[in-house]
Amino acid sequence: MGFLLQVKHLTTSFHTDCGVTRAVDDVSFSLDDGEVIGVVGESGCGKSVTALSIMGLVPRPAGEIEDGAVLFQGQDLLALNEREMRQIRGGKIAMVFQDPMTSLNPVYTIGSQIAEAVRLHQGRSRHEAFRIAAEALSKVHIPDPERRLREHPHELSGGMRQRVMIAMALCCEPDLIIADEPTTALDVTIQAQIMDLMGKLQAEQGMSIIMISHNLGVIAEMANRVLVMYAGQIVEENSVQGLFEAPLHPYTRGLLACSVGREAQGERRRLHAIPGRVPNLVELGPACRFEMRCQDRFNRCGVEVPDLIEVGGGRRVRCFKYSKQLKK
């Protein structure tokens, strides 16, 4: 049986006044039916652009998918025209964006926006579409869904709007949901409620999820497997347990050291920061992108780009340290 999703050598660039920036550079990964993978990394590492590339939403003409393939149920999404892609987007693959206020139209009611998606992808009547919309709001635990259908986005709280976005994603029963920082703008209590809700819905409906976040706690709670991105590349792929107990890449170890709330010997540990800064993607040279920030670097790191290599147990890492070990 094949994978639900296979991303192969995806490369997405943006043309700027300063030059061409490869926001996603040779990214490859796969996703099984019913699996939840996390994608982590600091802001600007390429997480969201990877999601937009899969969905066919890279802004043009500034953005361009230069190379690669995105195989969904064996079909290459990058080969589809916009009309064909609209049948996939929102139907078989749905996306939950970071800020619902930029995704929901303030002019239309909640009900009309959810019902529109149902009518487009399922061909239902208006009456049936609104019934399904009400059921979707009920699934995400919005009280009095019939009344909420008649309200506009500004009449709901931030947590309610995010639940509406999840309901809209679920209403067409997609095989895959891409959640791009779905709890970032919410307070901690609402974040926990949203993550608990998504976990329960995933377990009940068996859909696959790509969970994009800079919050390692969210990833630990939701994901089976984790991709760590840095400067447009995947630098590590690991199981959730492996990532937290035995991280492979120096950048991953840095992220874990930066996590708030990690404690040692009963006292709160001082919060660490990764030294240096992310390289300018316009001015990349033939070197490891993490080299200038890495405490484990050696001469080869500054003159050659490491490959993403398999190190056993389904783990991958982009680091010369492991290349040396495998040759021994």
Secondary structure, 3 states (H helix, E strand, C coil): CCCCEEEEEEEEEEEECCEEEEEEEEEEEEECCCCEEEEECCCCCCHHHHHHHHHCCCCCCCEEEEEEEEEECCEEHHHCCHHHHHHHECCCEEEECCCHHHHCCCCCCHHHHHHHHHHHHHCCCHHHHHHHHHHHHHHCCCCCHHHHCCCCHHHCCHHHHHHHHHHHHHCCCCCEEEEECCCCCCCHHHHHHHHHHHHHHHHHHCCEEEEECCCHHHHHHHCCEEEEEECCEEEEEEEHHHHHHCCCCHHHHHHHHCCCCCEECCEECCCCCCCCCCCCCCCCCCCCCCHHHCCCCCHHHHCCCCCCEEEECCEEECCHHHHHHHHC
